[in-house]
């Protein structure tokens, strides 16, 4: 299992919002934001062996800031 950290966006105050991604040995991975402990993505294998995102999340920080 591995963990990676990347910048997801910046708040109006200039503070960076980080995304934490956890990946297992088979390639399934989940991402969480440091913005309200938001679960952003969860990619899991489908019947055909491809990875599919099963969490409804936004691609940008602005999407989360609207609600």
Backbone bond lengths (Angstrom), bond angles and torsions (degrees), N, CA, C in turn:
res aa  C-N    CA-C-N  psi(-1)  N-CA   C-N-CA  omega(-1)  CA-C   N-CA-C  phi
1 X - - - 1.440 - - 1.525 107.58 -
2 X 1.334 114.75 141.97 1.458 119.41 177.44 1.523 110.13 -131.19
3 X 1.312 114.93 156.22 1.466 122.04 177.99 1.519 107.40 -126.97
4 X 1.336 115.78 132.57 1.458 119.91 174.73 1.526 109.09 -126.48
5 X 1.314 115.24 153.64 1.465 121.87 -179.14 1.522 108.00 -126.89
6 X 1.347 116.11 132.28 1.456 121.06 177.51 1.523 109.08 -141.05
7 X 1.324 115.29 161.27 1.464 119.46 176.91 1.520 108.57 -82.86
8 X 1.337 116.67 128.42 1.463 122.45 -178.86 1.526 111.91 -94.32
9 X 1.313 116.96 -29.60 1.464 122.16 -179.50 1.511 110.14 172.39
10 X 1.320 114.85 -175.50 1.465 120.41 179.03 1.517 109.43 -127.29
11 X 1.329 115.14 140.34 1.459 121.77 174.99 1.527 108.95 -74.80
12 X 1.335 118.12 162.45 1.466 120.11 177.35 1.535 113.13 -54.76
13 X 1.321 116.55 -27.26 1.470 121.05 178.45 1.529 112.55 -74.39
14 X 1.345 116.55 -9.96 1.459 121.11 -178.04 1.513 113.70 96.44
15 X 1.328 116.79 -7.39 1.467 121.05 179.97 1.530 110.09 -70.63
16 X 1.325 116.87 134.24 1.461 121.73 179.90 1.527 110.65 -77.42
17 X 1.331 116.31 140.87 1.462 122.96 173.10 1.522 106.45 -104.28
18 X 1.320 116.31 123.46 1.459 121.18 -176.96 1.520 111.35 -96.10
19 X 1.352 115.28 148.92 1.468 122.58 174.60 1.529 106.89 -114.49
20 X 1.332 115.41 128.64 1.461 122.93 178.46 1.523 107.62 -107.53
21 X 1.329 117.55 123.68 1.460 121.69 -178.29 1.523 109.46 -118.32
22 X 1.324 115.13 126.69 1.465 122.68 178.28 1.517 107.44 -108.05
23 X 1.337 117.32 127.52 1.463 122.23 -178.15 1.520 109.48 -125.26
24 X 1.349 116.44 134.34 1.462 119.21 178.19 1.528 110.34 -96.29
25 X 1.323 117.29 179.29 1.459 122.77 -174.55 1.528 113.03 -64.38
26 X 1.326 118.20 -26.37 1.465 120.52 -179.50 1.530 112.54 -89.84
27 X 1.331 117.60 0.18 1.451 121.33 176.58 1.515 115.36 97.53
28 X 1.328 117.89 -9.34 1.467 119.98 176.03 1.527 107.63 -64.27
29 X 1.344 116.49 141.48 1.456 118.41 -178.64 1.517 111.80 -149.10
30 X 1.330 113.74 152.53 1.462 122.19 179.07 1.516 108.20 -129.69
31 X 1.353 115.43 143.74 1.459 120.81 178.20 1.522 110.23 -122.10
32 X 1.323 114.77 139.30 1.457 122.57 179.68 1.526 108.35 -128.96
33 X 1.316 116.40 142.46 1.461 121.14 -179.99 1.511 110.46 -101.49
34 X 1.314 116.28 148.11 1.450 121.78 173.78 1.524 110.99 -81.08
35 X 1.291 117.28 19.79 1.471 124.18 178.76 1.525 106.42 -109.43
36 X 1.313 116.25 88.70 1.464 120.74 -178.78 1.517 113.71 72.04
37 X 1.327 118.14 23.77 1.468 123.05 -178.86 1.523 110.56 51.63
38 X 1.332 116.70 49.69 1.457 123.69 -175.46 1.519 111.06 -82.80
39 X 1.329 115.99 128.44 1.463 122.33 174.64 1.520 106.04 -83.36
40 X 1.327 117.96 108.19 1.453 121.41 -173.14 1.522 113.99 -90.20
41 X 1.322 118.27 -47.96 1.466 121.49 -177.79 1.523 111.14 -138.97
42 X 1.329 115.25 158.37 1.467 122.67 172.35 1.517 106.48 -150.95
43 X 1.316 116.54 100.31 1.460 121.36 179.56 1.528 108.99 -94.89
44 X 1.339 115.93 121.44 1.461 122.74 -179.74 1.533 108.53 -128.99
45 X 1.343 117.20 156.22 1.465 120.00 -179.31 1.531 111.91 -68.44
46 X 1.332 116.03 140.99 1.463 120.07 173.08 1.528 108.88 -98.24
47 X 1.327 117.28 -174.80 1.476 121.06 -177.63 1.524 113.04 -61.57
48 X 1.304 116.35 -27.46 1.467 120.64 -178.19 1.518 112.88 -89.28
49 X 1.325 116.89 -1.08 1.457 120.97 178.43 1.514 114.87 92.56
50 X 1.338 117.39 -5.18 1.462 120.94 176.93 1.514 110.68 -82.42
51 X 1.314 116.50 161.45 1.464 120.83 178.07 1.522 110.01 -93.53
52 X 1.337 115.60 135.61 1.460 122.49 -177.92 1.525 108.92 -128.05
53 X 1.335 116.42 136.09 1.461 121.79 177.81 1.529 108.57 -80.93
54 X 1.328 117.20 122.45 1.469 121.47 -176.86 1.535 112.66 -108.37
55 X 1.334 117.46 8.41 1.457 121.81 178.01 1.528 108.11 -112.79
56 X 1.326 116.02 133.12 1.462 119.89 176.44 1.521 108.25 -82.59
57 X 1.312 116.29 107.99 1.447 120.84 -179.11 1.514 110.44 -139.98
58 X 1.312 116.06 170.66 1.461 122.24 179.50 1.520 110.40 -95.60
59 X 1.335 115.80 152.65 1.458 121.42 178.71 1.523 112.81 -83.77
60 X 1.330 116.73 -16.27 1.461 120.54 -177.64 1.527 110.40 -131.25
61 X 1.306 116.17 159.81 1.460 121.86 178.41 1.521 110.66 -64.65
62 X 1.312 117.62 -33.59 1.472 121.54 -178.87 1.517 111.35 -58.94
63 X 1.318 118.04 -35.39 1.462 121.33 177.41 1.520 112.37 -59.85
64 X 1.311 117.42 -40.17 1.465 121.94 178.95 1.517 112.11 -74.15
65 X 1.316 117.86 -29.68 1.453 121.39 -177.21 1.530 112.35 -74.89
66 X 1.302 118.41 -18.02 1.470 121.72 -179.47 1.526 111.68 -70.86
67 X 1.337 118.13 -25.03 1.469 120.26 -172.25 1.480 113.05 -119.81
